Amino acid sequence: MLGEFDLIADFFAPLAANCAGALGLQDDAAILQPKAGRDLVVTKDLMVAGVHFSEDDPADLIARKLLRVNLSDLASMGADGIGYALGFAAPPEMDIDWVQLFCAGLAEDQKIFNVSLIGGDTVQTPGPLTLSLTAFGDVPAGQALKRSNAKPGDLVMVSGTIGDGVLGLDIKVGKWPELSVTHQNNLRARLQLPEPRLALGYSLRGIAHGAADISDGLVADLGHICTASHVGAVLDAVKIPLSEAAKAVAPMDANEFTSHLITGGDDYELVFTIAPEDRERVGEHSAVHGIPLTEVGQIVAGDGVKVLGADGRPIKLVQRGYRHF
């Protein structure tokens, strides 16, 4: 393993080359100057080996997921990405080839999402490998999407498909062996390389009332919207959009399977609420961005999230979503 400053100069400084405010990673901090009329949006996520990823996962995919889950938070706020700061706590036996591949993954996604490294810190730890990323974005002043504006009568919408992330995790531990190789690979890809819905987030400014990204599961993250907005929600399990891979799974109990999909997490889709009269506008954005948007429920007076099965009765959920504590 290289020394700290050689590691920064050889691997991380090139990732900051296109950001003047990063100062070549030679100073104690970066300098950001928000554009006039824009609000700064900041988010942070941690990923720990053995918790968020396996130590045998490809280093480039770990890096890309680390960046993308943060960009998904920016998307849920309707923000544009600016840059990110990286915390890198590696055990002494960390292989330099692993670091090189990790940085190659970051470089690839920097090009896709037009962001750059602006700073951070590298330290040694007895383990496990711990990665921290703080993403910076901006949004026109006063136009950030929030969780706290949902209203009774709003429609609940989701992007993409739900449940692929947790099914991808299932595949990693040997579940659903009856699925085709193609379906298994698609589910693994959804787990390892989520797609932050940045363009959709921009387009929802001024339309969405409450919004969040689905990291801990649809029920949990819609629940966060409900808590912040002092409302409740009713989800229709039959309307939850599923991928072809998810549909190919043949569970013994449909309600139990649905509960698994909507509480498992790692989807990184957006859940948001809109007024019924804005349904057509949202449909236009769906077509423009090529992202399926599905109405899955309604905001109601009260609190909490209720999920109704095909028979119209509430589904008993084993859990509400992923929780660390």
NORRAPE-V74332 format. One line per field, one symbol per residue. burial: I if it has 9 or more other C-alpha atoms within 8 Angstrom, else O. Layout:
burial->???
This chain:
burial->OOOOOOIIIOIIIOIIIOIOOIIIIOOOOIOOOOOOOIIIIIIIIIIIIOOOIOOOOOIIIIIIIIIIIIIIIIIIIIIIIIIIIIIIIIIOOIOOOIIIIIIIIIIOIIOOOIIIIIIOOIOOIOOIIIIIIIIIIIIIOOIIIIIIIIIIIIIIIIIIIIIIIIIIIIIOOOOOOOIOOOIIOIIIIIIIIIOIIIOIIIOIIOOIIIIIIIIIIIIIIIIIIIIIIIIIIIIIIOOIOIIOIIOOOOOOOOOOIIIIIIIIIIIIIIIIIIIOOIIOOIIOIIIOOOOOIIIIIIIIOOIIIIIIIOOOOOIOOOOIIIOOO
